[in-house]
Amino acid sequence: MRKLAICFFLISYPFIAGAQNAAELIQKLQKTTNDTNRINVQLQLGEYYLNRQGELSKNIDSAAYYITQAETLSKTIHATKHLHLTLFTKGELYIKQNNWSMAGQVFTQVANYYQASHQPVKEANLWHYYADRMPVSDKAEVEGKLKNHNKAYEIYRKNGFNLHAADEQFRIAFTYQNANQFDKAEQGFITVIKQYQLLKSPKVASVYYRLADNYYRKGDMPKELLARINCVNAYEASPKPDLNWGQYYYFTLGVAYYNKRQFEQALIYHQKCVDISAKLNNQELYNLGVHEILTCYINLKKYATAFAYLKKTFNRYPKKTVVQEGMFLSAELKLYNHMNNSNGAEKMIPRFKKVFQQVYKDVPEQTKKNYYAMDNFIAAYDPLPKHYLLTKQWAKLNDELKMLEALPSGKMSVLSKMTIYQHRFKVDSAKGDFRAALKGFQQLKTIKDSLTNAATGKQINELEAKYLSVQKDKKIQELNNQSTIQKNNLEKIHQQRNITFAGVLIGFILAGVLYLAYRSKQRSNFKLKIKQKEINHQNVSLFSLLNEKEKLIEDKDDLLNRQQDLLTEKEWLLKEVHHRVKNNLQIVMSLLYTQSAYLQNTDARDAIRDSQNRVQAISIIHQKLYSKTNVATIVMADYITDLVRYLYTCYDCGRRKIRFKENLDHVNLDISQAVPMGLILNEAITNSIKYAFGKDGGEISIDAQLSVLETITLRITDNGKGLSPNFNLAETASLGMEMMRALSKQLGGSFEIRSQSGVTVLVKFKVENKMMI
């Protein structure tokens, strides 16, 4: 009757905002441009306000503002991935607002995206996440929750994620249980157990635990005990048992045996629970287990043992909650009842009632959090009605029963109801109300019949016998192991003794030999002393040389370590230089952008925009150098691709129907060549975008090929309207053309421009420090 409700927490969707405060995030947001970095910061702000403690309406409004901003920007820059991350966060917002209809629409849109992009795991995780957060307050909500869990289950199953599929089946069964559909929940839990057994998952014990809970709520106590025994057997068979769960498994099995009035068995498992709880410092479960042990001793009429145990355990945790204090008072009053000490019981009743009146007020609220709160209260309070029953104080017993009967019966187990019916039957019989007494007797008989199940009893006995057999085998194995160890130890002792005797004998023989040798050596002692002096002198010289060698080796190691530190410091400094250069270039771009906002002249604004693009071409190089381990070179193909993407976005090429085609070799370029090459690319591509095409758009091809002579041929070609017939490169004085000619010379290469079915800019230069990737 006395248990704790344990909640299972499964995986959640992996998108979580960073642990930063709003001020830091807003400051970070102000430094971003209209790109994906800005979207990320906006989403972090949205998540921050969604999870922030405080006034809900203000937090919701702030979260909605940033999420909407992120959604708008994602659509503007066509960031599809970030758009769906934003929509997911928007779904979280609707959940906070209890707007389940809109949440469903948004999550469906995200799920469709994952389905179209062939990401089944993310799609299944999404449905699981959404289903887990749906309430079950009415039938429609239960059906919606089950529907989404089933979607996740089918995706996991079809894609071969069998363990995830079994986990989802567990959530489905758990939902049926919370909706009081116990038969469907039972079928689901049994199916999950079979799946976990096939997969050899250690979660089998936890499902048996939940199945037992389902039988308890259903009122099928024999099957509950059977499931509890299976739970403990599965737990103890696990190679790495989780002690935190073990204490609950042992506690609930002890309670199940107690309800069956098998107090010796109950004592075994409650003691295991208390031992683990003390080790884990779980005060609440420790006190519950102690209370159960006391009641077992009392029912076994071991009153002296109960008193000693009460004294031993009461002060382990001096600071107790009102519920924990009530547990000890309950055990003490029950002890007085069994010992027929009515005077002792009467003295403690005022304190007993004072404590339990406080507990009684919180029972309805606690029942919402803990299914067993009401059963715990009725079981702990029962010694007081029992006292009035033993002392035949029928009026007081009747008053106590009215208080218990006033509790809501929705979460009251059949055992708690039976306790109340038994007392009511006694009161009605004492009052002479035989009709009411007969009705109460019939209710009691119905409950007792439901608790009697011969077939289940047989299964329980078989499981108990099997469990005892396993424990016996383990004990025999332990004894055999100990016997083997002792035997090995004895053999080692005998071997050591023999070795000692042999050593003593050899010692005597050696002593005789040494004495004879000593007498022989005395005759040549003088020669040996001279030789010893020479040897000592050589040893001193040798030690001196060895010390010098060790010192040189240490100096060498110090120099090598210093060299490595200097190399690391140099690399760090180079990366820091590139980072600062990149930041300074970003500041220059921001200044140019700000200046252009105040200009009315279109030509001036275009010139500033061209300057921005040139600065960005250089900034990309330093960004790549900063983010790489090799801070001296960049990959030509990656750099050209990033530059093209930037210009594509900057000039809105998607709307203007301008396409890009790339054919690039992967070559490492030194920064001295990467910068002029990037500026040439920027000028050539910008000119093609601006002047080559009409309303129908066109295509720009970029080819960068490395020849066997270590020469790069860079070709930028468009299929636009081409140059005017009277165009002469030598006579052209535009800044862009002058820059490309000058930069080509800086590269030590050639520059050529052609006009045939469009314009082709051709640059050839020799690679310095060429390195293919």
C-alpha positions in Angstrom: 0.0 0.0 0.0 2.9 2.4 0.5 4.9 3.2 -2.6 6.5 6.2 -4.4 5.5 7.1 -8.0 8.5 7.1 -10.2 8.5 9.1 -13.5 10.5 8.0 -16.5 12.3 10.7 -18.4 13.3 9.9 -22.1 15.3 11.7 -24.8 14.3 15.2 -25.8 14.9 17.0 -28.9 18.6 18.1 -29.2 18.1 21.8 -29.8 18.7 23.7 -26.5 19.6 27.5 -26.2 23.0 28.3 -24.7 23.2 29.2 -21.1 23.7 33.0 -21.5 21.8 35.9 -20.1 19.7 38.2 -22.2 22.1 41.2 -22.1 25.0 39.1 -23.5 22.8 37.6 -26.2 21.4 41.1 -27.2 25.0 42.5 -27.3 26.0 39.5 -29.5 22.9 40.0 -31.7 23.9 43.7 -32.4 27.3 42.5 -33.8 25.8 40.1 -36.3 24.7 40.8 -39.9 21.7 39.3 -41.7 23.1 35.7 -41.9 22.7 32.4 -40.1 24.7 33.6 -37.1 22.0 36.2 -36.5 19.3 33.5 -36.7 21.2 31.4 -34.1 21.4 34.2 -31.6 17.7 35.1 -32.2 16.7 31.5 -31.5 18.9 31.5 -28.4 17.0 34.6 -27.2 13.7 32.9 -27.9 14.7 29.8 -26.0 16.0 32.0 -23.1 12.7 33.7 -22.7 10.7 30.5 -23.1 12.6 28.9 -20.2 13.0 32.0 -18.1 11.4 32.1 -14.6 9.2 35.0 -13.9 6.1 36.7 -15.3 4.8 34.3 -18.0 3.1 36.8 -20.3 6.1 39.1 -20.7 8.4 36.2 -21.3 6.1 34.7 -23.9 5.8 38.1 -25.7 9.6 38.5 -25.7 10.1 34.9 -26.9 7.5 35.4 -29.7 9.3 38.6 -30.9 12.7 36.9 -31.4 11.3 33.7 -32.8 9.3 35.7 -35.4 12.4 37.7 -36.3 14.4 34.5 -36.8 11.6 33.0 -39.0 11.5 36.2 -41.2 15.2 36.3 -41.7 15.4 32.5 -42.4 12.9 33.0 -45.2 14.6 36.1 -46.5 18.1 34.5 -46.9 16.6 31.0 -47.9 18.2 29.3 -44.9 16.0 26.2 -45.0 17.7 24.3 -42.1 17.5 27.3 -39.8 13.9 27.9 -40.8 12.8 24.5 -39.5 14.8 25.0 -36.4 12.9 28.2 -35.9 9.6 26.5 -36.6 10.5 23.9 -33.9 11.1 26.6 -31.4 7.8 28.2 -32.5 6.1 24.9 -31.7 7.6 25.1 -28.2 6.1 28.6 -27.9 2.6 27.3 -28.8 3.0 24.6 -26.2 3.8 27.2 -23.5 0.6 29.0 -24.7 -1.4 25.7 -24.5 -2.3 26.3 -28.2 -2.1 22.6 -29.2 -3.7 23.1 -32.5 -1.1 25.6 -33.8 1.7 23.5 -32.2 0.5 20.5 -34.1 0.5 22.4 -37.4 4.1 23.7 -36.9 5.5 20.3 -35.8 3.8 18.7 -38.8 5.5 21.2 -41.1 8.9 20.4 -39.5 8.3 16.7 -39.7 7.4 16.9 -43.4 10.8 18.7 -44.0 12.7 15.9 -42.2 10.7 13.3 -44.2 11.5 15.1 -47.5 15.2 15.4 -46.6 15.4 11.7 -45.6 16.1 12.3 -41.9 13.9 9.6 -40.3 15.6 9.7 -36.9 14.9 13.4 -36.5 11.4 13.0 -37.8 10.7 10.2 -35.2 12.4 12.2 -32.4 10.2 15.2 -33.3 6.9 13.1 -33.0 8.2 11.6 -29.8 9.1 15.0 -28.3 5.7 16.5 -29.3 3.7 13.5 -28.0 5.6 13.5 -24.6 4.5 17.1 -24.0 0.8 16.6 -24.8 -1.6 16.4 -21.8 -4.0 13.5 -21.2 -6.9 15.4 -19.5 -9.6 14.2 -21.9 -10.2 11.5 -24.5 -9.3 13.6 -27.5 -5.9 14.6 -26.1 -5.2 11.0 -25.2 -6.0 9.9 -28.8 -3.7 12.7 -30.2 -0.9 11.8 -27.9 -1.2 8.1 -28.9 -1.3 9.0 -32.6 2.0 10.9 -32.4 3.7 8.2 -30.4 2.6 5.7 -33.0 4.0 7.8 -35.8 7.4 7.8 -34.0 7.1 4.1 -33.4 6.4 3.2 -37.1 9.4 5.4 -38.3 11.8 3.7 -35.8 10.5 0.3 -36.7 10.7 0.7 -40.5 14.2 2.1 -40.3 15.5 -0.7 -38.1 15.9 1.2 -34.8 14.4 -1.6 -32.8 15.4 -0.4 -29.3 13.9 3.1 -30.0 10.8 1.4 -31.3 10.5 -0.6 -28.1 11.0 2.5 -26.1 8.2 4.2 -28.0 5.9 1.2 -27.3 6.7 1.7 -23.7 5.5 5.3 -23.9 2.3 4.2 -25.6 1.6 1.7 -22.8 2.4 4.4 -20.2 0.0 6.8 -21.9 -2.8 4.1 -21.7 -2.0 3.7 -18.0 -2.2 7.4 -17.3 -5.6 7.5 -19.1 -6.8 4.6 -16.8 -7.0 2.2 -19.8 -5.3 -0.5 -17.8 -6.1 -3.5 -20.0 -4.4 -1.8 -23.1 -1.6 -0.7 -20.9 -1.0 -4.3 -19.6 -0.9 -5.6 -23.2 1.6 -2.9 -24.2 3.9 -3.5 -21.2 4.0 -7.2 -21.8 4.9 -6.6 -25.5 7.7 -4.3 -24.5 9.1 -6.8 -22.1 9.3 -9.4 -24.8 11.0 -6.9 -27.1 13.6 -5.8 -24.5 14.3 -9.5 -23.7 15.0 -10.2 -27.4 17.2 -7.1 -27.5 18.9 -8.0 -24.2 18.1 -4.6 -22.9 18.7 -3.8 -19.1 15.4 -1.9 -19.2 13.4 -5.1 -18.6 13.2 -4.5 -14.9 11.8 -1.0 -15.3 9.0 -2.2 -17.5 8.1 -5.0 -15.0 8.0 -2.2 -12.4 5.6 -0.2 -14.5 3.5 -3.4 -15.2 3.3 -4.1 -11.5 2.1 -0.5 -11.0 -0.5 -1.0 -13.6 -1.8 -4.2 -11.8 -1.9 -2.2 -8.5 -4.0 0.6 -10.0 -6.2 -2.1 -11.6 -6.7 -3.8 -8.3 -5.1 -7.1 -9.4 -2.8 -7.7 -6.4 -1.7 -11.3 -7.1 -0.5 -10.3 -10.6 1.2 -7.2 -9.0 3.2 -9.4 -6.7 4.2 -11.6 -9.7 5.4 -8.6 -11.7 7.3 -7.3 -8.6 9.2 -10.6 -8.3 10.0 -10.6 -12.0 11.2 -7.0 -11.7 13.7 -7.8 -8.9 14.8 -11.0 -10.7 15.5 -9.0 -13.9 17.3 -6.3 -11.8 19.6 -8.7 -10.0 20.4 -10.5 -13.3 21.7 -7.3 -14.8 25.5 -7.1 -15.1 25.5 -3.5 -13.7 22.5 -3.0 -11.5 21.5 0.6 -10.9 21.3 1.1 -7.1 19.1 4.2 -7.4 16.4 2.0 -9.1 17.2 -1.0 -6.9 16.0 0.7 -3.7 12.6 1.3 -5.3 12.3 -2.2 -6.7 13.1 -3.8 -3.3 10.8 -1.4 -1.5 7.8 -2.1 -3.7 8.4 -5.9 -3.6 8.5 -5.7 0.2 5.2 -3.8 0.2 3.6 -6.4 -2.1 4.7 -9.2 0.3 3.4 -7.2 3.3 0.0 -6.9 1.6 0.1 -10.7 1.2 0.9 -10.8 4.9 4.2 -12.6 4.2 6.1 -10.4 6.7 9.3 -12.4 6.8 9.7 -12.0 3.0 8.7 -8.4 3.3 11.4 -7.8 5.9 14.2 -9.2 3.6 13.4 -6.7 0.8 12.7 -3.7 3.0 16.1 -4.2 4.7 17.7 -4.3 1.2 15.9 -1.0 0.4 17.0 0.7 3.6 20.7 -0.4 3.2 20.8 1.1 -0.3 18.9 4.2 0.7 21.3 4.8 3.6 24.3 4.4 1.1 22.7 6.8 -1.3 21.6 9.2 1.5 18.0 9.1 0.3 16.2 10.3 3.4 12.6 10.0 2.2 12.9 6.4 1.1 15.0 5.5 4.1 12.3 6.6 6.5 9.6 4.8 4.4 11.6 1.6 4.5 12.2 1.9 8.3 8.5 2.4 8.8 7.8 -0.8 6.8 10.4 -2.8 8.8 8.8 -1.6 12.1 5.4 -2.7 10.9 6.7 -6.1 9.9 8.4 -6.7 13.3 5.1 -5.6 15.0 3.0 -8.0 12.9 5.5 -10.8 13.7 5.1 -9.9 17.4 8.7 -9.0 17.8 7.9 -6.0 20.0 11.3 -5.7 21.7 13.1 -5.8 18.4 10.7 -3.2 17.0 11.4 -0.8 20.0 15.2 -1.3 19.6 15.0 -0.7 15.8 12.9 2.4 16.3 15.4 3.8 18.8 18.3 3.0 16.5 16.9 4.6 13.3 14.9 7.5 14.6 17.8 9.9 14.9 19.7 9.1 11.8 18.0 12.0 10.1 17.0 14.4 13.0 15.4 16.9 10.7 12.2 15.3 9.4 9.3 16.4 7.2 5.8 16.3 8.7 5.1 13.1 6.6 8.3 11.4 7.8 7.4 12.3 11.4 4.0 10.8 10.9 5.5 7.5 9.7 7.4 7.1 13.0 4.3 8.1 15.0 2.2 5.6 13.0 4.7 2.7 13.8 4.8 3.7 17.5 1.0 3.8 17.8 0.7 0.5 16.0 3.2 -1.0 18.4 1.1 0.1 21.4 -2.1 -1.4 19.7 -0.4 -4.8 19.3 0.9 -4.8 22.9 -2.6 -3.8 24.2 -1.0 -0.8 25.8 -4.1 1.5 25.5 -2.7 4.0 28.1 0.5 4.6 26.1 -1.6 4.9 22.9 -4.0 7.5 24.5 -1.0 9.6 25.6 0.4 10.0 22.1 -3.0 10.4 20.2 -3.0 14.3 20.5 0.4 14.6 18.9 -0.5 11.9 16.3 -3.7 13.8 15.3 -1.9 17.1 15.2 0.7 15.8 12.7 -1.7 13.9 10.5 -4.2 16.8 10.3 -1.4 18.7 8.5 -0.8 15.8 6.2 -4.5 15.3 5.6 -4.8 18.9 4.2 -2.2 18.2 1.5 -3.4 14.7 0.5 -5.6 15.9 -2.5 -2.8 18.1 -3.9 -0.1 15.4 -3.3 -2.2 12.8 -5.0 -1.9 14.8 -8.3 1.9 14.4 -8.1 2.1 11.0 -6.5 -0.5 8.3 -7.3 0.2 6.6 -4.0 -0.1 9.6 -1.7 -3.7 8.7 -0.6 -2.8 5.0 0.0 0.3 6.1 2.0 -1.9 8.4 4.2 -4.6 5.8 4.8 -2.1 3.1 5.7 -0.1 5.4 8.0 -3.3 6.8 9.7 -4.9 3.3 10.2 -3.4 2.7 13.7 -5.7 5.4 15.2 -8.9 3.8 13.9 -7.5 0.4 15.0 -7.0 1.8 18.5 -10.6 3.0 18.7 -11.7 -0.4 17.4 -9.7 -2.2 20.0 -11.0 0.0 22.8 -14.6 -0.1 21.4 -14.8 3.7 21.1 -17.4 3.5 18.3 -18.3 7.2 18.1 -14.7 8.2 17.7 -14.1 5.5 15.2 -17.1 6.6 13.2 -15.7 10.2 13.2 -12.4 9.0 11.8 -14.1 6.9 9.2 -16.1 9.9 8.0 -12.9 11.8 7.5 -11.3 8.9 5.5 -14.5 8.4 3.5 -14.5 12.1 2.5 -11.2 11.6 0.6 -11.7 11.3 -3.2 -11.8 7.6 -4.2 -10.5 8.0 -7.7 -6.9 7.1 -6.8 -7.7 4.9 -3.8 -6.5 1.3 -4.2 -8.8 -1.7 -3.4 -6.6 -2.4 -0.3 -7.3 1.1 1.1 -11.0 0.7 0.3 -11.0 -2.7 2.1 -9.4 -1.1 5.2 -12.2 1.5 5.3 -14.9 -1.1 4.6 -13.6 -3.4 7.4 -13.8 -0.6 9.9 -17.3 0.5 8.7 -18.5 -3.1 8.9 -17.4 -3.2 12.6 -19.1 0.2 13.4 -22.4 -0.8 11.7 -22.4 -4.2 13.5 -21.8 -2.5 16.8 -24.6 0.0 16.1 -27.0 -2.8 15.2 -27.4 -1.6 11.6 -27.2 -5.1 10.2 -28.4 -4.0 6.7 -25.5 -1.7 6.3 -23.2 -4.2 7.9 -24.4 -6.9 5.4 -23.7 -4.5 2.5 -20.3 -3.8 3.8 -19.6 -7.5 4.2 -20.6 -8.1 0.6 -18.2 -5.4 -0.5 -15.4 -6.9 1.5 -16.1 -10.4 0.1 -16.0 -9.0 -3.5 -12.6 -7.4 -2.9 -11.1 -10.5 -1.2 -12.3 -12.7 -4.0 -10.6 -10.4 -6.5 -7.4 -10.7 -4.5 -7.4 -14.5 -4.5 -6.1 -16.1 -7.7 -4.9 -19.7 -7.4 -3.2 -19.7 -10.8 -1.2 -16.6 -10.1 -0.4 -17.9 -6.6 1.2 -21.0 -8.2 3.3 -18.8 -10.5 4.4 -16.7 -7.5 5.5 -19.8 -5.6 7.4 -21.1 -8.7 9.1 -17.7 -9.1 10.0 -17.7 -5.4 11.4 -21.2 -5.6 13.4 -20.3 -8.7 14.7 -17.1 -7.0 15.8 -19.1 -3.9 17.5 -21.7 -6.2 19.4 -19.0 -7.9 20.4 -17.4 -4.6 21.5 -20.8 -3.3 23.6 -21.5 -6.5 25.2 -18.1 -6.0 26.0 -18.9 -2.4 27.5 -22.3 -3.3 29.6 -20.7 -6.0 30.8 -18.1 -3.5 31.7 -20.8 -1.0 33.5 -22.8 -3.8 35.5 -19.7 -4.7 36.4 -19.1 -1.1 37.5 -22.7 -0.7 39.7 -22.4 -3.9 41.2 -19.2 -2.6 42.0 -20.8 0.8 43.5 -23.9 -0.9 45.7 -21.7 -3.0 46.8 -19.8 0.0 47.8 -23.0 1.9 49.8 -24.2 -1.2 51.6 -20.8 -1.2 52.4 -21.1 2.5 53.9 -24.6 2.0 55.8 -23.4 -1.0 57.2 -20.4 1.0 58.2 -22.7 3.9 60.1 -25.1 1.6 61.8 -22.1 -0.1 62.8 -20.8 3.3 64.4 -24.2 4.4 66.2 -24.4 1.1 67.4 -20.9 1.5 68.8 -21.6 5.0 70.6 -24.7 3.8 72.1 -22.8 0.9 73.1 -20.0 3.3 75.1 -22.4 5.4 76.9 -23.9 2.4 77.6 -20.4 1.0 79.0 -19.4 4.4 81.5 -22.2 4.4 82.5 -21.5 0.8 82.9 -17.8 1.6 85.0 -18.6 4.7 87.3 -20.6 2.5 87.4 -17.9 -0.1 88.1 -15.3 2.6 91.1 -17.2 3.7 92.3 -17.5 0.1 91.8 -13.8 -0.6 93.8 -12.7 2.4 97.0 -13.8 0.7 96.3 -11.5 -2.3 94.8 -8.6 -0.3 97.5 -6.1 -1.0 97.2 -6.5 -4.8 93.4 -6.2 -4.6 93.6 -2.9 -2.6 95.8 -1.4 -5.3 93.4 -2.5 -8.0 90.5 -1.2 -5.9 92.0 2.2 -5.8 92.4 2.3 -9.6 88.8 1.1 -10.0 87.5 3.8 -7.6 89.4 6.4 -9.5 87.8 5.2 -12.8 84.4 5.0 -11.2 84.7 8.6 -10.1 85.6 9.7 -13.6 82.7 7.6 -15.1 80.2 9.0 -12.7 81.4 12.5 -13.6 80.9 11.8 -17.3 77.4 10.2 -16.6 76.3 13.3 -14.7 77.5 15.6 -17.5 75.6 13.3 -20.0 72.4 13.5 -17.9 72.7 17.3 -17.7 73.2 17.6 -21.4 70.1 15.4 -22.0 68.0 17.6 -19.6 69.2 20.7 -21.4 68.3 19.1 -24.7 64.8 18.3 -23.5 64.3 21.8 -22.1 65.4 23.3 -25.5 63.0 21.0 -27.4 60.1 21.9 -25.0 60.9 25.6 -25.4 61.0 25.2 -29.2 57.6 23.5 -29.2 56.2 26.3 -26.9 57.6 28.9 -29.2 56.1 27.2 -32.3 52.7 26.9 -30.5 52.9 30.6 -29.4 53.8 31.6 -33.0 50.9 29.7 -34.4 48.5 31.2 -31.8 49.8 34.7 -32.6 49.4 34.2 -36.3 45.8 33.0 -35.8 45.2 36.0 -33.5 46.6 38.4 -36.2 44.3 36.9 -38.8 41.3 37.1 -36.4 42.0 40.8 -35.7 42.6 41.6 -39.3 39.2 39.9 -40.1 37.5 41.9 -37.3 39.1 45.2 -38.5 37.9 44.4 -42.1 34.4 43.7 -40.7 34.5 47.1 -39.0 35.6 48.8 -42.3 32.6 47.0 -44.0 30.3 48.2 -41.3 31.6 51.8 -41.7 31.1 51.6 -45.5 27.6 50.2 -45.0 26.8 53.0 -42.6 28.2 55.7 -44.9 26.2 54.4 -47.9 23.0 54.8 -45.9 23.5 58.6 -45.9 24.4 58.9 -49.6 21.8 60.0 -52.1 24.0 59.6 -55.2 23.6 56.2 -56.7 27.1 56.1 -58.2 28.6 56.9 -54.9 26.6 54.1 -53.2 27.6 51.6 -55.9 31.3 52.6 -55.4 31.0 52.0 -51.7 29.3 48.7 -52.3 32.1 47.6 -54.6 34.6 48.6 -51.9 32.6 46.5 -49.4 32.9 43.5 -51.7 36.6 43.9 -52.1 37.1 44.1 -48.3 34.9 41.0 -47.9 37.0 39.1 -50.4 40.0 39.8 -48.2 38.1 39.1 -44.9 37.0 35.7 -46.1 40.7 34.7 -46.4 41.5 35.8 -42.9 38.4 34.1 -41.5 39.6 30.8 -43.1 43.1 31.2 -41.9 41.9 31.9 -38.3 39.6 28.8 -38.3 42.3 26.4 -39.6 45.2 24.7 -37.9 47.5 25.7 -40.9 47.6 29.5 -40.6 49.8 30.1 -43.6 47.7 28.8 -46.5 44.1 28.4 -47.6 42.4 25.9 -49.9 41.7 27.7 -53.2 38.5 25.8 -54.1 36.9 26.4 -50.6 37.8 30.1 -50.7 36.4 30.6 -54.3 33.2 28.8 -53.3 32.7 31.0 -50.2 33.4 34.2 -52.2 30.9 33.1 -54.9 28.2 32.4 -52.3 28.8 35.8 -50.8 28.4 37.7 -54.1 25.4 35.5 -55.0 23.6 36.6 -51.9 24.9 40.2 -52.0 23.5 40.9 -55.5 20.4 38.8 -55.1 21.4 36.5 -58.0 18.6 34.1 -57.3 15.9 36.7 -58.2 17.9 37.9 -61.2 18.2 34.3 -62.6 22.0 34.3 -62.6 23.6 30.9 -62.1 27.1 29.9 -61.2 29.2 26.9 -62.3 32.4 26.0 -60.7 35.3 23.7 -61.8 38.1 24.0 -59.2 41.2 22.2 -58.2 42.0 21.8 -54.5 45.3 23.6 -54.1 46.8 25.3 -51.0 47.6 29.0 -51.7 49.8 31.2 -49.7 48.1 34.3 -48.4 50.4 36.5 -50.6 48.8 35.0 -53.7 45.3 34.4 -52.2 44.6 38.1 -51.6 45.3 39.4 -55.1 43.6 36.3 -56.7 40.5 37.0 -54.5 40.4 40.7 -55.6 40.6 39.7 -59.2 37.8 37.2 -58.8 35.7 39.8 -57.0 36.1 42.4 -59.8 35.5 40.0 -62.7 32.4 38.3 -61.1 31.0 41.7 -60.0 31.4 43.1 -63.5 29.6 40.1 -65.0 26.7 40.4 -62.5 26.3 44.1 -63.1 26.7 44.5 -66.8 26.5 41.1 -68.6 22.9 40.1 -68.3 19.4 41.3 -69.0 16.1 40.3 -67.4 16.5 36.6 -68.5 19.8 36.2 -66.4 22.5 33.9 -67.5 25.5 31.7 -66.3 28.9 32.6 -64.9 31.6 29.9 -64.9 34.7 29.9 -62.7 37.5 27.5 -63.6 40.7 27.2 -61.7 43.0 24.4 -62.9 46.5 23.5 -61.9 48.8 22.4 -64.7 51.8 20.0 -64.5 54.0 23.1 -64.7 52.6 24.3 -61.3 50.7 27.1 -63.1 47.1 28.0 -62.2 44.8 29.0 -65.0 42.0 31.1 -63.6 39.1 31.7 -66.1 35.9 33.7 -65.3 33.4 33.4 -68.2 29.9 34.7 -68.6 27.4 34.0 -71.5 26.1 37.6 -71.5 26.0 40.3 -74.1 29.8 40.8 -74.2 32.0 43.9 -74.6 31.3 46.7 -77.1 33.1 46.3 -80.5 35.4 49.2 -79.9 36.6 48.0 -76.5 40.4 48.3 -76.1 41.9 46.9 -72.9 45.0 49.0 -73.2 43.0 52.2 -73.5 40.5 51.4 -70.7 41.1 53.4 -67.6 38.4 52.0 -65.2 39.4 51.2 -61.6 38.4 47.6 -61.9 40.4 46.9 -65.0 43.4 48.7 -63.6 43.2 46.7 -60.4 43.0 43.4 -62.3 46.0 44.3 -64.5 48.0 45.4 -61.4 47.1 42.4 -59.3 48.0 40.0 -62.1 51.4 41.6 -62.2 51.7 41.2 -58.4 51.0 37.5 -58.9 53.7 37.4 -61.5 51.3 36.2 -64.1 49.4 37.3 -67.2 46.0 39.0 -67.6 43.8 38.8 -70.7 40.2 39.7 -71.4 38.2 38.3 -74.4 34.8 39.0 -75.8 33.2 36.1 -77.6 29.6 34.9 -76.8 30.1 36.8 -73.6 33.2 37.9 -71.7 36.2 35.8 -70.5 38.7 37.0 -68.0 41.9 34.9 -68.1 44.7 35.0 -65.5 47.7 32.7 -65.4 50.2 32.6 -62.6 52.8 30.2 -61.1 52.0 28.8 -57.6 54.3 29.5 -54.8 54.8 26.6 -52.3 52.3 24.5 -54.2 50.5 21.7 -52.2 47.7 19.5 -53.5 45.1 18.3 -51.1 
